[in-house]
Amino acid sequence: MSARITLRCDREWRDGSCPRQLPTLAATVDDARQYGALEHWTHHGGRDYCPLHGGPTGRTATVRLDIAPQNGDTPS
């Protein structure tokens, strides 16, 4: 009999949670987390986080987009 442990991102916010999962064929949770670390998953505070939400300090990644006016238009 073999175990199949799936890591699930524990990032939650008011309206939902992260859907990312990482299926493994690990026999123990520790082995699954070691495999997850190779795939840039992190574990801290008793929770697992995907690469997008784990980061080096466990903070949520933020993307900022600055949109420049096109064709000489000025923002109103």
C-alpha positions in Angstrom: 0.0 0.0 0.0 1.4 3.4 -0.9 0.6 6.9 0.4 -0.1 9.9 -1.8 0.2 13.2 0.0 -1.0 16.4 -1.7 0.3 19.7 -0.4 -2.3 22.5 -0.6 -1.6 26.2 -0.4 -3.0 27.5 2.9 -3.2 31.2 1.7 -6.7 32.5 2.5 -8.4 35.9 2.1 -11.8 37.2 2.9 -13.5 35.8 -0.3 -11.7 32.6 -0.8 -8.4 30.7 -0.8 -5.6 29.7 -3.2 -6.5 26.7 -5.3 -3.0 25.5 -5.9 -2.1 21.9 -5.0 1.1 19.8 -5.4 0.4 16.0 -5.6 3.3 13.9 -4.4 4.0 10.2 -4.0 5.7 10.8 -0.6 5.2 8.3 2.2 5.3 11.0 5.0 4.3 14.6 5.3 8.0 15.5 5.9 9.0 13.8 2.6 6.2 15.7 0.8 7.4 19.0 2.2 11.0 18.2 1.1 9.7 17.5 -2.4 7.6 20.7 -2.2 10.8 22.7 -1.3 12.3 21.5 -4.5 9.3 23.0 -6.3 9.6 26.3 -4.3 6.8 25.6 -1.8 7.4 26.8 1.7 6.2 25.6 5.1 6.0 27.9 8.1 3.7 28.5 11.0 2.3 25.0 10.5 1.0 25.8 7.1 2.1 25.1 3.5 2.3 27.8 0.8 2.7 27.7 -3.0 5.6 29.6 -4.7 3.3 32.6 -5.4 2.1 33.0 -1.8 5.1 31.7 0.2 7.9 33.9 -0.8 11.0 34.1 1.3 9.1 35.5 4.3 5.6 34.1 3.8 4.2 37.3 2.5 1.8 37.4 -0.4 3.4 38.4 -3.7 2.2 41.8 -5.0 2.3 42.8 -8.6 2.1 46.5 -9.6 1.3 47.6 -13.1 1.8 51.2 -14.1 -0.2 52.0 -17.2 1.3 54.8 -19.3 -1.0 56.9 -21.6 -1.0 55.9 -25.2 -0.6 58.3 -28.2 0.1 61.4 -26.2 -3.1 61.2 -24.2 -3.1 62.7 -20.8 -4.8 61.1 -17.9 -8.0 62.8 -16.7 
